[in-house]
Amino acid sequence: MDMIQVRAVSPPDLTGRVEELLAASPYALNLIVRRGAARNPDGDSVSCDVLTGAANEILHGLRELGVDVRGSLVIAPIGMAFSGQASRKAAHGLGKMAGAPVWEQVEARIRSEGRYAPSFYLYLVIAGLIGSVGIVTNSQILIVGAMVVGPEYGAIVAVALGIDRGDRSMIRTGLTALCTGLLLTIVVTFLFSLLIRGFGLQSEAFDRGLRPVSNLINTPNFFSFAVAGLAGVVGIVSLTEARTSALLGVFISVTTIPAAAAISVSTAFGSWSEARGSLIQLLVNISVLIVVGAAALRCQRAVWGHVARGRARHGEA
């Protein structure tokens, strides 16, 4: 069964209420309270293991008490737990809520992707360069490699979270990083493409106009919307359930970095219609991913909220 560990430093005047809250929940197990044991911040150390299906309710209660503001609150995943009778009974009582995502963890995961260190821009540029080589050599493998290297989905999903939460600062920061990073990628990749053209390093097939890889990228159509929309849904679900394999599938199914690389290559080789098509492809993919991502977050909250209310009504009955 899935559990998380909750560690808190509680001010002494709050500890009684914190202990009462946790002890009253059948889903908070292995509760330990050490008075005066914590330093920096000073206070009482409180820890317990919580079944993930009940974590949102318990964490909400702790935050309402102000533990996260006046003390500290840390959530950590538990890799393995040998369940006893109490935990098995508690898990049975959760019913469908046993699979509910822990929204604090989900948002923390997304926010961590929304930190734009210099490496974010470096990865974008390198991904664009790999993509440009894939285009001029008609190598689909290199295009897939560029998709995997590119970190742009982290910024896209951070913008989606900002829309869902109404956080204008997160939206502005994410869009700024995304636009800056993609523009830098296009400029550097354009210069690299000029170098390729100047030295005649492109493949013979590409030179003769046989460009199956770039034609696939610079031809936006119905399937561009469809794939981006489906990938947006899968991306959010994989983030909420921490499924990295599914998230990797999102990276290699959406034409963002390859489209940016195709803009540069097409411009360097004077193929203006292809550059225009690649630009449309890039804008379509980013826009659809953001809109669908925000909608998927909103829908998931609504669905799990409905499940929780149904369980509460059933319990009251």
Protein Blocks (a to p, Z undefined) as FASTA:
>chain_A
ZZddddddddfklmmmmmmmmmmpmkbghiacdehkaghiadddddddddfklmmmmmmm
mmmnommmmmccdddddfbdcddfklmmmmmmnmmmlmpccfklmmmmmmmmmpccfklm
mmmmmmmmmmmmmmmnopaklmmmmmmmpmklmmmmmmmmmmmnopaklmmmmmmmmmmm
mmmmmmmmmmmmmmmmmnopacfklmnopafklmmmmmccfklmmmmmmmmmmmmmmmmn
opaklmmmmmmmccfklmmmmmmmmmmnopaklmmmmmmmmmmmmmmmmmmmmmmmmmmm
mmmmmmmmmmmmmmmZZ
